[in-house]
Amino acid sequence: MLKNGLFIMTGGFIALILGLTSSDGHQFFTLLIGIFLIAIGFAVYNRAEQKEE
């Protein structure tokens, strides 16, 4: 679960960077997808951290 959360957050950060650097019409959707993936990845990572304790 920890690796899954980190992988999802990494994908979210990549999408966020691509959304910030692009200038096409899909910039808003790319930013939303990036933020959504970061939030989901953090939730998965946090849940796995709490299960380990």
CHARMM-style PDB file with segment names, atoms N, HN, CA, C and O in Angstrom:
ATOM      1  N   MET     1       0.815  -1.201   0.000  1.00  0.00      PROA
ATOM      2  CA  MET     1       0.000   0.000   0.000  1.00  0.00      PROA
ATOM      3  C   MET     1       0.857   1.263   0.000  1.00  0.00      PROA
ATOM      4  O   MET     1       0.500   2.266  -0.618  1.00  0.00      PROA
ATOM      5  N   LEU     2       1.993   1.204   0.701  1.00  0.00      PROA
ATOM      6  HN  LEU     2       2.283   0.390   1.203  1.00  0.00      PROA
ATOM      7  CA  LEU     2       2.855   2.388   0.728  1.00  0.00      PROA
ATOM      8  C   LEU     2       3.374   2.709  -0.663  1.00  0.00      PROA
ATOM      9  O   LEU     2       3.376   3.863  -1.093  1.00  0.00      PROA
ATOM     10  N   LYS     3       3.820   1.658  -1.365  1.00  0.00      PROA
ATOM     11  HN  LYS     3       3.819   0.721  -1.016  1.00  0.00      PROA
ATOM     12  CA  LYS     3       4.353   1.872  -2.715  1.00  0.00      PROA
ATOM     13  C   LYS     3       3.259   2.343  -3.665  1.00  0.00      PROA
ATOM     14  O   LYS     3       3.511   3.175  -4.537  1.00  0.00      PROA
ATOM     15  N   ASN     4       2.055   1.821  -3.504  1.00  0.00      PROA
ATOM     16  HN  ASN     4       1.850   1.145  -2.796  1.00  0.00      PROA
ATOM     17  CA  ASN     4       0.945   2.260  -4.356  1.00  0.00      PROA
ATOM     18  C   ASN     4       0.634   3.734  -4.135  1.00  0.00      PROA
ATOM     19  O   ASN     4       0.412   4.476  -5.093  1.00  0.00      PROA
ATOM     20  N   GLY     5       0.619   4.157  -2.886  1.00  0.00      PROA
ATOM     21  HN  GLY     5       0.799   3.555  -2.108  1.00  0.00      PROA
ATOM     22  CA  GLY     5       0.351   5.558  -2.591  1.00  0.00      PROA
ATOM     23  C   GLY     5       1.422   6.474  -3.150  1.00  0.00      PROA
ATOM     24  O   GLY     5       1.120   7.535  -3.697  1.00  0.00      PROA
ATOM     25  N   LEU     6       2.680   6.062  -3.010  1.00  0.00      PROA
ATOM     26  HN  LEU     6       2.926   5.201  -2.565  1.00  0.00      PROA
ATOM     27  CA  LEU     6       3.774   6.873  -3.548  1.00  0.00      PROA
ATOM     28  C   LEU     6       3.727   6.922  -5.068  1.00  0.00      PROA
ATOM     29  O   LEU     6       4.000   7.963  -5.666  1.00  0.00      PROA
ATOM     30  N   PHE     7       3.380   5.797  -5.698  1.00  0.00      PROA
ATOM     31  HN  PHE     7       3.158   4.952  -5.212  1.00  0.00      PROA
ATOM     32  CA  PHE     7       3.292   5.758  -7.156  1.00  0.00      PROA
ATOM     33  C   PHE     7       2.181   6.675  -7.662  1.00  0.00      PROA
ATOM     34  O   PHE     7       2.367   7.389  -8.647  1.00  0.00      PROA
ATOM     35  N   ILE     8       1.044   6.657  -7.004  1.00  0.00      PROA
ATOM     36  HN  ILE     8       0.892   6.077  -6.203  1.00  0.00      PROA
ATOM     37  CA  ILE     8      -0.078   7.510  -7.409  1.00  0.00      PROA
ATOM     38  C   ILE     8       0.281   8.983  -7.212  1.00  0.00      PROA
ATOM     39  O   ILE     8      -0.035   9.820  -8.057  1.00  0.00      PROA
ATOM     40  N   MET     9       0.947   9.298  -6.088  1.00  0.00      PROA
ATOM     41  HN  MET     9       1.203   8.618  -5.402  1.00  0.00      PROA
ATOM     42  CA  MET     9       1.356  10.688  -5.861  1.00  0.00      PROA
ATOM     43  C   MET     9       2.380  11.137  -6.896  1.00  0.00      PROA
ATOM     44  O   MET     9       2.351  12.286  -7.336  1.00  0.00      PROA
ATOM     45  N   THR    10       3.287  10.238  -7.292  1.00  0.00      PROA
ATOM     46  HN  THR    10       3.310   9.305  -6.935  1.00  0.00      PROA
ATOM     47  CA  THR    10       4.269  10.579  -8.322  1.00  0.00      PROA
ATOM     48  C   THR    10       3.568  10.902  -9.637  1.00  0.00      PROA
ATOM     49  O   THR    10       3.906  11.881 -10.302  1.00  0.00      PROA
ATOM     50  N   GLY    11       2.600  10.084 -10.006  1.00  0.00      PROA
ATOM     51  HN  GLY    11       2.326   9.288  -9.466  1.00  0.00      PROA
ATOM     52  CA  GLY    11       1.821  10.370 -11.213  1.00  0.00      PROA
ATOM     53  C   GLY    11       1.086  11.694 -11.112  1.00  0.00      PROA
ATOM     54  O   GLY    11       0.975  12.423 -12.098  1.00  0.00      PROA
ATOM     55  N   GLY    12       0.587  12.005  -9.934  1.00  0.00      PROA
ATOM     56  HN  GLY    12       0.678  11.413  -9.133  1.00  0.00      PROA
ATOM     57  CA  GLY    12      -0.091  13.282  -9.724  1.00  0.00      PROA
ATOM     58  C   GLY    12       0.846  14.467  -9.863  1.00  0.00      PROA
ATOM     59  O   GLY    12       0.479  15.488 -10.445  1.00  0.00      PROA
ATOM     60  N   PHE    13       2.062  14.336  -9.328  1.00  0.00      PROA
ATOM     61  HN  PHE    13       2.360  13.507  -8.855  1.00  0.00      PROA
ATOM     62  CA  PHE    13       3.032  15.429  -9.456  1.00  0.00      PROA
ATOM     63  C   PHE    13       3.464  15.619 -10.904  1.00  0.00      PROA
ATOM     64  O   PHE    13       3.664  16.748 -11.352  1.00  0.00      PROA
ATOM     65  N   ILE    14       3.607  14.523 -11.632  1.00  0.00      PROA
ATOM     66  HN  ILE    14       3.444  13.606 -11.268  1.00  0.00      PROA
ATOM     67  CA  ILE    14       3.959  14.634 -13.055  1.00  0.00      PROA
ATOM     68  C   ILE    14       2.834  15.332 -13.818  1.00  0.00      PROA
ATOM     69  O   ILE    14       3.091  16.210 -14.642  1.00  0.00      PROA
ATOM     70  N   ALA    15       1.592  14.942 -13.546  1.00  0.00      PROA
ATOM     71  HN  ALA    15       1.383  14.228 -12.878  1.00  0.00      PROA
ATOM     72  CA  ALA    15       0.453  15.596 -14.207  1.00  0.00      PROA
ATOM     73  C   ALA    15       0.367  17.066 -13.816  1.00  0.00      PROA
ATOM     74  O   ALA    15       0.022  17.909 -14.644  1.00  0.00      PROA
ATOM     75  N   LEU    16       0.677  17.379 -12.561  1.00  0.00      PROA
ATOM     76  HN  LEU    16       0.957  16.695 -11.888  1.00  0.00      PROA
ATOM     77  CA  LEU    16       0.649  18.769 -12.113  1.00  0.00      PROA
ATOM     78  C   LEU    16       1.702  19.600 -12.836  1.00  0.00      PROA
ATOM     79  O   LEU    16       1.426  20.720 -13.264  1.00  0.00      PROA
ATOM     80  N   ILE    17       2.902  19.056 -12.971  1.00  0.00      PROA
ATOM     81  HN  ILE    17       3.126  18.146 -12.624  1.00  0.00      PROA
ATOM     82  CA  ILE    17       3.968  19.767 -13.687  1.00  0.00      PROA
ATOM     83  C   ILE    17       3.598  19.953 -15.152  1.00  0.00      PROA
ATOM     84  O   ILE    17       3.792  21.032 -15.711  1.00  0.00      PROA
ATOM     85  N   LEU    18       3.065  18.906 -15.774  1.00  0.00      PROA
ATOM     86  HN  LEU    18       2.907  18.030 -15.320  1.00  0.00      PROA
ATOM     87  CA  LEU    18       2.649  19.029 -17.171  1.00  0.00      PROA
ATOM     88  C   LEU    18       1.523  20.047 -17.328  1.00  0.00      PROA
ATOM     89  O   LEU    18       1.488  20.790 -18.309  1.00  0.00      PROA
ATOM     90  N   GLY    19       0.612  20.084 -16.374  1.00  0.00      PROA
ATOM     91  HN  GLY    19       0.640  19.480 -15.577  1.00  0.00      PROA
ATOM     92  CA  GLY    19      -0.474  21.053 -16.433  1.00  0.00      PROA
ATOM     93  C   GLY    19       0.000  22.481 -16.255  1.00  0.00      PROA
ATOM     94  O   GLY    19      -0.549  23.403 -16.857  1.00  0.00      PROA
ATOM     95  N   LEU    20       1.016  22.665 -15.431  1.00  0.00      PROA
ATOM     96  HN  LEU    20       1.462  21.916 -14.941  1.00  0.00      PROA
ATOM     97  CA  LEU    20       1.537  24.016 -15.209  1.00  0.00      PROA
ATOM     98  C   LEU    20       2.370  24.515 -16.381  1.00  0.00      PROA
ATOM     99  O   LEU    20       2.440  25.720 -16.622  1.00  0.00      PROA
ATOM    100  N   THR    21       3.003  23.597 -17.114  1.00  0.00      PROA
ATOM    101  HN  THR    21       2.946  22.618 -16.919  1.00  0.00      PROA
ATOM    102  CA  THR    21       3.880  24.020 -18.209  1.00  0.00      PROA
ATOM    103  C   THR    21       3.181  24.051 -19.559  1.00  0.00      PROA
ATOM    104  O   THR    21       3.701  24.652 -20.499  1.00  0.00      PROA
ATOM    105  N   SER    22       2.024  23.425 -19.682  1.00  0.00      PROA
ATOM    106  HN  SER    22       1.601  22.937 -18.919  1.00  0.00      PROA
ATOM    107  CA  SER    22       1.347  23.414 -20.979  1.00  0.00      PROA
ATOM    108  C   SER    22       0.549  24.703 -21.173  1.00  0.00      PROA
ATOM    109  O   SER    22       0.214  25.404 -20.219  1.00  0.00      PROA
ATOM    110  N   SER    23       0.263  24.983 -22.425  1.00  0.00      PROA
ATOM    111  HN  SER    23       0.536  24.413 -23.200  1.00  0.00      PROA
ATOM    112  CA  SER    23      -0.503  26.197 -22.720  1.00  0.00      PROA
ATOM    113  C   SER    23      -1.711  25.897 -23.605  1.00  0.00      PROA
ATOM    114  O   SER    23      -2.270  26.805 -24.219  1.00  0.00      PROA
ATOM    115  N   ASP    24      -2.113  24.635 -23.672  1.00  0.00      PROA
ATOM    116  HN  ASP    24      -1.659  23.897 -23.173  1.00  0.00      PROA
ATOM    117  CA  ASP    24      -3.259  24.291 -24.510  1.00  0.00      PROA
ATOM    118  C   ASP    24      -4.555  24.374 -23.707  1.00  0.00      PROA
ATOM    119  O   ASP    24      -4.551  24.769 -22.541  1.00  0.00      PROA
ATOM    120  N   GLY    25      -5.641  24.004 -24.334  1.00  0.00      PROA
ATOM    121  HN  GLY    25      -5.644  23.683 -25.281  1.00  0.00      PROA
ATOM    122  CA  GLY    25      -6.942  24.097 -23.696  1.00  0.00      PROA
ATOM    123  C   GLY    25      -7.190  23.055 -22.627  1.00  0.00      PROA
ATOM    124  O   GLY    25      -8.144  23.174 -21.858  1.00  0.00      PROA
ATOM    125  N   HSD    26      -6.355  22.041 -22.562  1.00  0.00      PROA
ATOM    126  HN  HSD    26      -5.579  21.944 -23.186  1.00  0.00      PROA
ATOM    127  CA  HSD    26      -6.536  20.967 -21.587  1.00  0.00      PROA
ATOM    128  C   HSD    26      -5.771  21.228 -20.293  1.00  0.00      PROA
ATOM    129  O   HSD    26      -5.685  20.343 -19.441  1.00  0.00      PROA
ATOM    130  N   GLN    27      -5.224  22.410 -20.135  1.00  0.00      PROA
ATOM    131  HN  GLN    27      -5.294  23.129 -20.826  1.00  0.00      PROA
ATOM    132  CA  GLN    27      -4.406  22.721 -18.966  1.00  0.00      PROA
ATOM    133  C   GLN    27      -5.218  22.595 -17.675  1.00  0.00      PROA
ATOM    134  O   GLN    27      -4.722  22.043 -16.693  1.00  0.00      PROA
ATOM    135  N   PHE    28      -6.431  23.086 -17.658  1.00  0.00      PROA
ATOM    136  HN  PHE    28      -6.834  23.535 -18.455  1.00  0.00      PROA
ATOM    137  CA  PHE    28      -7.267  23.042 -16.457  1.00  0.00      PROA
ATOM    138  C   PHE    28      -7.562  21.602 -16.046  1.00  0.00      PROA
ATOM    139  O   PHE    28      -7.479  21.263 -14.866  1.00  0.00      PROA
ATOM    140  N   PHE    29      -7.907  20.755 -17.017  1.00  0.00      PROA
ATOM    141  HN  PHE    29      -7.975  21.031 -17.976  1.00  0.00      PROA
ATOM    142  CA  PHE    29      -8.220  19.361 -16.708  1.00  0.00      PROA
ATOM    143  C   PHE    29      -6.985  18.603 -16.244  1.00  0.00      PROA
ATOM    144  O   PHE    29      -7.078  17.748 -15.364  1.00  0.00      PROA
ATOM    145  N   THR    30      -5.831  18.906 -16.825  1.00  0.00      PROA
ATOM    146  HN  THR    30      -5.755  19.601 -17.541  1.00  0.00      PROA
ATOM    147  CA  THR    30      -4.594  18.257 -16.403  1.00  0.00      PROA
ATOM    148  C   THR    30      -4.256  18.643 -14.968  1.00  0.00      PROA
ATOM    149  O   THR    30      -3.810  17.800 -14.189  1.00  0.00      PROA
ATOM    150  N   LEU    31      -4.462  19.895 -14.615  1.00  0.00      PROA
ATOM    151  HN  LEU    31      -4.825  20.579 -15.247  1.00  0.00      PROA
ATOM    152  CA  LEU    31      -4.225  20.330 -13.240  1.00  0.00      PROA
ATOM    153  C   LEU    31      -5.190  19.652 -12.268  1.00  0.00      PROA
ATOM    154  O   LEU    31      -4.786  19.234 -11.182  1.00  0.00      PROA
ATOM    155  N   LEU    32      -6.450  19.543 -12.649  1.00  0.00      PROA
ATOM    156  HN  LEU    32      -6.778  19.882 -13.531  1.00  0.00      PROA
ATOM    157  CA  LEU    32      -7.424  18.864 -11.786  1.00  0.00      PROA
ATOM    158  C   LEU    32      -7.076  17.397 -11.587  1.00  0.00      PROA
ATOM    159  O   LEU    32      -7.171  16.878 -10.474  1.00  0.00      PROA
ATOM    160  N   ILE    33      -6.676  16.731 -12.659  1.00  0.00      PROA
ATOM    161  HN  ILE    33      -6.599  17.152 -13.563  1.00  0.00      PROA
ATOM    162  CA  ILE    33      -6.289  15.324 -12.557  1.00  0.00      PROA
ATOM    163  C   ILE    33      -5.069  15.181 -11.657  1.00  0.00      PROA
ATOM    164  O   ILE    33      -5.007  14.264 -10.838  1.00  0.00      PROA
ATOM    165  N   GLY    34      -4.099  16.079 -11.801  1.00  0.00      PROA
ATOM    166  HN  GLY    34      -4.150  16.825 -12.466  1.00  0.00      PROA
ATOM    167  CA  GLY    34      -2.905  16.036 -10.959  1.00  0.00      PROA
ATOM    168  C   GLY    34      -3.233  16.218  -9.489  1.00  0.00      PROA
ATOM    169  O   GLY    34      -2.731  15.479  -8.642  1.00  0.00      PROA
ATOM    170  N   ILE    35      -4.066  17.193  -9.182  1.00  0.00      PROA
ATOM    171  HN  ILE    35      -4.473  17.794  -9.870  1.00  0.00      PROA
ATOM    172  CA  ILE    35      -4.447  17.438  -7.787  1.00  0.00      PROA
ATOM    173  C   ILE    35      -5.239  16.263  -7.237  1.00  0.00      PROA
ATOM    174  O   ILE    35      -5.045  15.865  -6.088  1.00  0.00      PROA
ATOM    175  N   PHE    36      -6.130  15.705  -8.047  1.00  0.00      PROA
ATOM    176  HN  PHE    36      -6.289  16.029  -8.980  1.00  0.00      PROA
ATOM    177  CA  PHE    36      -6.927  14.549  -7.628  1.00  0.00      PROA
ATOM    178  C   PHE    36      -6.032  13.343  -7.341  1.00  0.00      PROA
ATOM    179  O   PHE    36      -6.225  12.657  -6.337  1.00  0.00      PROA
ATOM    180  N   LEU    37      -5.052  13.078  -8.215  1.00  0.00      PROA
ATOM    181  HN  LEU    37      -4.896  13.636  -9.031  1.00  0.00      PROA
ATOM    182  CA  LEU    37      -4.149  11.949  -8.004  1.00  0.00      PROA
ATOM    183  C   LEU    37      -3.280  12.140  -6.762  1.00  0.00      PROA
ATOM    184  O   LEU    37      -3.026  11.182  -6.033  1.00  0.00      PROA
ATOM    185  N   ILE    38      -2.830  13.353  -6.520  1.00  0.00      PROA
ATOM    186  HN  ILE    38      -3.036  14.131  -7.113  1.00  0.00      PROA
ATOM    187  CA  ILE    38      -2.032  13.615  -5.319  1.00  0.00      PROA
ATOM    188  C   ILE    38      -2.868  13.366  -4.067  1.00  0.00      PROA
ATOM    189  O   ILE    38      -2.379  12.770  -3.107  1.00  0.00      PROA
ATOM    190  N   ALA    39      -4.111  13.810  -4.067  1.00  0.00      PROA
ATOM    191  HN  ALA    39      -4.508  14.294  -4.846  1.00  0.00      PROA
ATOM    192  CA  ALA    39      -4.981  13.611  -2.905  1.00  0.00      PROA
ATOM    193  C   ALA    39      -5.271  12.130  -2.677  1.00  0.00      PROA
ATOM    194  O   ALA    39      -5.227  11.660  -1.540  1.00  0.00      PROA
ATOM    195  N   ILE    40      -5.567  11.394  -3.743  1.00  0.00      PROA
ATOM    196  HN  ILE    40      -5.603  11.776  -4.666  1.00  0.00      PROA
ATOM    197  CA  ILE    40      -5.834   9.958  -3.614  1.00  0.00      PROA
ATOM    198  C   ILE    40      -4.579   9.227  -3.142  1.00  0.00      PROA
ATOM    199  O   ILE    40      -4.652   8.372  -2.259  1.00  0.00      PROA
ATOM    200  N   GLY    41      -3.435   9.558  -3.724  1.00  0.00      PROA
ATOM    201  HN  GLY    41      -3.375  10.252  -4.441  1.00  0.00      PROA
ATOM    202  CA  GLY    41      -2.175   8.925  -3.327  1.00  0.00      PROA
ATOM    203  C   GLY    41      -1.836   9.189  -1.878  1.00  0.00      PROA
ATOM    204  O   GLY    41      -1.366   8.296  -1.174  1.00  0.00      PROA
ATOM    205  N   PHE    42      -2.072  10.416  -1.424  1.00  0.00      PROA
ATOM    206  HN  PHE    42      -2.453  11.142  -1.996  1.00  0.00      PROA
ATOM    207  CA  PHE    42      -1.803  10.733  -0.024  1.00  0.00      PROA
ATOM    208  C   PHE    42      -2.730   9.954   0.899  1.00  0.00      PROA
ATOM    209  O   PHE    42      -2.300   9.479   1.950  1.00  0.00      PROA
ATOM    210  N   ALA    43      -3.990   9.820   0.519  1.00  0.00      PROA
ATOM    211  HN  ALA    43      -4.339  10.206  -0.334  1.00  0.00      PROA
ATOM    212  CA  ALA    43      -4.938   9.067   1.344  1.00  0.00      PROA
ATOM    213  C   ALA    43      -4.533   7.599   1.442  1.00  0.00      PROA
ATOM    214  O   ALA    43      -4.597   7.010   2.521  1.00  0.00      PROA
ATOM    215  N   VAL    44      -4.118   7.008   0.327  1.00  0.00      PROA
ATOM    216  HN  VAL    44      -4.066   7.487  -0.549  1.00  0.00      PROA
ATOM    217  CA  VAL    44      -3.685   5.606   0.330  1.00  0.00      PROA
ATOM    218  C   VAL    44      -2.428   5.444   1.174  1.00  0.00      PROA
ATOM    219  O   VAL    44      -2.322   4.512   1.971  1.00  0.00      PROA
ATOM    220  N   TYR    45      -1.479   6.354   0.996  1.00  0.00      PROA
ATOM    221  HN  TYR    45      -1.565   7.111   0.349  1.00  0.00      PROA
ATOM    222  CA  TYR    45      -0.229   6.298   1.757  1.00  0.00      PROA
ATOM    223  C   TYR    45      -0.492   6.472   3.252  1.00  0.00      PROA
ATOM    224  O   TYR    45       0.079   5.753   4.072  1.00  0.00      PROA
ATOM    225  N   ASN    46      -1.349   7.416   3.602  1.00  0.00      PROA
ATOM    226  HN  ASN    46      -1.813   7.999   2.936  1.00  0.00      PROA
ATOM    227  CA  ASN    46      -1.654   7.673   5.007  1.00  0.00      PROA
ATOM    228  C   ASN    46      -2.367   6.482   5.644  1.00  0.00      PROA
ATOM    229  O   ASN    46      -2.087   6.137   6.792  1.00  0.00      PROA
ATOM    230  N   ARG    47      -3.271   5.860   4.919  1.00  0.00      PROA
ATOM    231  HN  ARG    47      -3.498   6.141   3.986  1.00  0.00      PROA
ATOM    232  CA  ARG    47      -3.977   4.687   5.434  1.00  0.00      PROA
ATOM    233  C   ARG    47      -3.004   3.535   5.681  1.00  0.00      PROA
ATOM    234  O   ARG    47      -3.128   2.825   6.679  1.00  0.00      PROA
ATOM    235  N   ALA    48      -2.043   3.346   4.785  1.00  0.00      PROA
ATOM    236  HN  ALA    48      -1.943   3.922   3.974  1.00  0.00      PROA
ATOM    237  CA  ALA    48      -1.059   2.281   4.961  1.00  0.00      PROA
ATOM    238  C   ALA    48      -0.134   2.575   6.135  1.00  0.00      PROA
ATOM    239  O   ALA    48       0.255   1.657   6.858  1.00  0.00      PROA
ATOM    240  N   GLU    49       0.218   3.826   6.332  1.00  0.00      PROA
ATOM    241  HN  GLU    49      -0.098   4.571   5.745  1.00  0.00      PROA
ATOM    242  CA  GLU    49       1.062   4.205   7.474  1.00  0.00      PROA
ATOM    243  C   GLU    49       0.335   3.924   8.787  1.00  0.00      PROA
ATOM    244  O   GLU    49       0.954   3.456   9.742  1.00  0.00      PROA
ATOM    245  N   GLN    50      -0.949   4.196   8.849  1.00  0.00      PROA
ATOM    246  HN  GLN    50      -1.452   4.576   8.072  1.00  0.00      PROA
ATOM    247  CA  GLN    50      -1.702   3.966  10.076  1.00  0.00      PROA
ATOM    248  C   GLN    50      -1.872   2.483  10.351  1.00  0.00      PROA
ATOM    249  O   GLN    50      -1.930   2.081  11.514  1.00  0.00      PROA
ATOM    250  N   LYS    51      -1.954   1.653   9.307  1.00  0.00      PROA
ATOM    251  HN  LYS    51      -1.908   1.979   8.363  1.00  0.00      PROA
ATOM    252  CA  LYS    51      -2.080   0.208   9.503  1.00  0.00      PROA
ATOM    253  C   LYS    51      -0.785  -0.393  10.032  1.00  0.00      PROA
ATOM    254  O   LYS    51      -0.824  -1.387  10.757  1.00  0.00      PROA
ATOM    255  N   GLU    52       0.361   0.188   9.685  1.00  0.00      PROA
ATOM    256  HN  GLU    52       0.393   0.996   9.096  1.00  0.00      PROA
ATOM    257  CA  GLU    52       1.640  -0.338  10.145  1.00  0.00      PROA
ATOM    258  C   GLU    52       1.832  -0.145  11.640  1.00  0.00      PROA
ATOM    259  O   GLU    52       2.497  -0.958  12.282  1.00  0.00      PROA
ATOM    260  N   GLU    53       1.271   0.902  12.202  1.00  0.00      PROA
ATOM    261  HN  GLU    53       0.731   1.563  11.680  1.00  0.00      PROA
ATOM    262  CA  GLU    53       1.472   1.205  13.621  1.00  0.00      PROA
ATOM    263  C   GLU    53       0.695   0.330  14.520  1.00  0.00      PROA
ATOM    264  OT1 GLU    53       0.770   0.475  15.740  1.00  0.00      PROA
TER     265      GLU     53
END
